[in-house]
Each structure stands twice: as C-alpha cells, then as structure tokens.
C-alpha cells in the first residue's frame, strides 16, 4: 500500500471505513475484547528532554519532581502482584542523575521481589537516551535488559516518525530511524514489543499514514510487534497549546485505518486511558480488539488531563465489555488467554 492510496481511506464515510476495519478485526479475533491486569510504574519524572506535548516531566507546568527508590519500585510491583497483576509496565523520564546501572538493578529487583511477573520496560526512547548518555551501543543495552529480566518492550517514544515534525515537538529525542532500529534489534533477539503513534496534536493525516506504513514495513521484516497503540494527544499542562482536541469521528477513523494498514499486526489497542472507557469500547467496532488493562495507577496521560490516575477495576472492565456486546478475555502480556 502506497501513501496516497492509504491516505484516501480518510475520505471514506465513517461507518464504511469501520466495516472494513471490523472485518479484519473479526477475522483475527471474532467478538473477543482483550484486557490484562497490570500496573504502570513511572520511576521518575525528571527528564533531560523537553517534549512540547508532555505534561508528565518536571517543568514549570508540573513543578513536582520525584524519583522513586529501587526498593519502592520493587515493593510497588509486589503489592500489585498480590492484587492480581500479571504485568508491570515500567517507563519513565530520561533522568541523567540515576546512572546506567540503576536501571538494570531496578529490573533485577522487580523480578526478584515479584517472582513470575512479566516485566514490560524501557521504551526505544529510553534505550536511545542511555546509549547517547553513556556512550554504549544499542546491542549492549538490549542484552543487559534481557539479562536483568526485561521480558518485552513497550511502544512509547515513537510519537510521529516525520523528522521535521519531531524537530518541532520533541527535538533531541530518539530519531525515528533509531526507534525502528532498536525494535528491529529487539525482535532479532526473539523478543516481542508494541508500537505506538501519538496523534491529535499538530500532525497531518499524511504524517499518520506515513508513520503506519513504516511500522507495517518493519513488521513485514521481523513479525515482532504484538500490538499497535494509537495514543491520543492530551491537551492540558503542556507547551503545544492545541486548543481543540480531535473529534470522535477523526479518532475512530484513525483507529480503523490503523487496523487496515497494519493488517500484519495481530492487535490494535484502544488505550482507554487516553480515549476514555466509552470511546475505547466504541473503537472495538472500528478495528480495535484490546482495551489495555486495569493499570491501577497512571501518571503520564493523567498529568496532561486524562481521567485515568487510579486505573479501573477488573469487574467494571469486564462488565463494560460485555454490555457493549463483546466477550471479555483476560490475557497475559503475550496475548495468551487466561482462564
């Protein structure tokens, strides 16, 4: 699929587009909607980058810097596991004060304290940050991640791949080519990851389609992406100053087009944290098949205005999925069905 051809998908009427996406979704998953029991842990918000869309990192719009201790992080994982979490999702800011070894000691502490828990950690942006800061190559970082207990990589840091746009919104962050390379190297180690795209800010439809086509090409090469997550930009407490959020039609079209273009990626996640639970449920009719998880505590999107700080309980998640006419399926981090 070429860019111009893919871009024309936006010209289709919403429900026609949704029907095309839903056909692909149902071939993969029938009426199943997946979720997992997980806990997000964000160890620090002290960041050397200045991404204009970010409301999480410590700056004048969020003057509350913090860094958790390794023991505090490990105990958070233990408590989450005791409440039923099967995964901890650990991503944070790019804090130069911590040192390289701190990250790997943290991973080891989590795995030692919460035996058997799946550790999803380190975005490609964090890998790139460590590589540049401490002058070691991507391969060494990825090998040390695996040796320290990291099971899979999240998809954050992708934002929008167009470099001119990146220079406007996240200058100094990982380059798009390096984001893709890091995931390719991770997949080459037999490991899985997710992919994401931040949309709804100052990007164009063409930027989104270009981003999706680059992910499609890498997936064709490696087959290593489990899921794609279109992340909706949150408008508060950041420096992009986007006054009007995207309307629901544009959001649903983007999710549907993601399903159509990324027909080689098994799962499309409607991340309820950014979309709201209601719109995430609607998105299951437009190509999505996953709601993400219970999360327990969420800091990054909620700092920018999302109503997601305290997560959602499992019963409510299952009841909402059922009431929407789907079958709720608890999964593990690799999409193996539980129960």
CORQUI-V254595 format. One record per residue. PSI is psi in whole degrees, -180 to 180 (none if undefined). Layout:
psi={PSI & PSI}
//
This chain:
psi={129 & 163 & -48 & -40 & -46 & -37 & -31 & -17 & -33 & -20 & -14 & 152 & 144 & -48 & -28 & -44 & -44 & -38 & -39 & -43 & -40 & -32 & -43 & -44 & -43 & -28 & -38 & -48 & 2 & -132 & 16 & 139 & 124 & 152 & 163 & 166 & 109 & 170 & 123 & 132 & 124 & 96 & -30 & 152 & 14 & 116 & 137 & -17 & 162 & 66 & 128 & -19 & -4 & 129 & 1 & -46 & 153 & 117 & -170 & -18 & -8 & 74 & 48 & 73 & 146 & 157 & 125 & 150 & 160 & -40 & -40 & -41 & -47 & -42 & -32 & -42 & -42 & -46 & -38 & -42 & -39 & -27 & 5 & -1 & 137 & -12 & 143 & 136 & 107 & 108 & 150 & -170 & 173 & 87 & 110 & -13 & -12 & -34 & 154 & -47 & -23 & -43 & -46 & -33 & -37 & -47 & -44 & -40 & -40 & -49 & -31 & -38 & -40 & 77 & 128 & -9 & 146 & 128 & 107 & 118 & 157 & 97 & 164 & -30 & -38 & -39 & -46 & -42 & -46 & -39 & -46 & -38 & -39 & 10 & 47 & 153 & 167 & -41 & -44 & -41 & -46 & -41 & -39 & -34 & -48 & -45 & -26 & -3 & 4 & 129 & -38 & 163 & 139 & 175 & 8 & 165 & -8 & -40 & -113 & 133 & -24 & 122 & -32 & -40 & -39 & -38 & -26 & -40 & -23 & 50 & 133 & -14 & 171 & 136 & 152 & -41 & -37 & -35 & -48 & -40 & -44 & -43 & -37 & -43 & -40 & -46 & -36 & -18 & 11 & 19 & 154 & 156 & 172 & 169 & 155 & 171 & 128 & 121 & 161 & 17 & -108 & 11 & 163 & 171 & -37 & -38 & -42 & -47 & -42 & -43 & -47 & -39 & -35 & -39 & -41 & -43 & -43 & -39 & -37 & -34 & -42 & -30 & 21 & -6 & 126 & -42 & 153 & 136 & 106 & 111 & 120 & 126 & 135 & 136 & -11 & 155 & 35 & -174 & 7 & -26 & 45 & 115 & -38 & 118 & 162 & 147 & 166 & -35 & -45 & -37 & -48 & -37 & -42 & -40 & -43 & -43 & -35 & -44 & -39 & -47 & -42 & 51 & -4 & 5 & 125 & -37 & 141 & 122 & 124 & 95 & 101 & -26 & -44 & -28 & -22 & 153 & -41 & -48 & -33 & -36 & -42 & -38 & -21 & -17 & -4 & 32 & -22 & 155 & 7 & 141 & -2 & -135 & -168 & -30 & -40 & -54 & 133 & 130 & -30 & -55 & -36 & -29 & -23 & 12 & -8 & 147 & 71 & 8 & -41 & 16 & -157 & 145 & 157 & -40 & -44 & -42 & -48 & -42 & -41 & -42 & -44 & -44 & -23 & -1 & 17 & 172 & 116 & 132 & 114 & 138 & 164 & -173 & -19 & 12 & 23 & 131 & 140 & 128 & none}
//
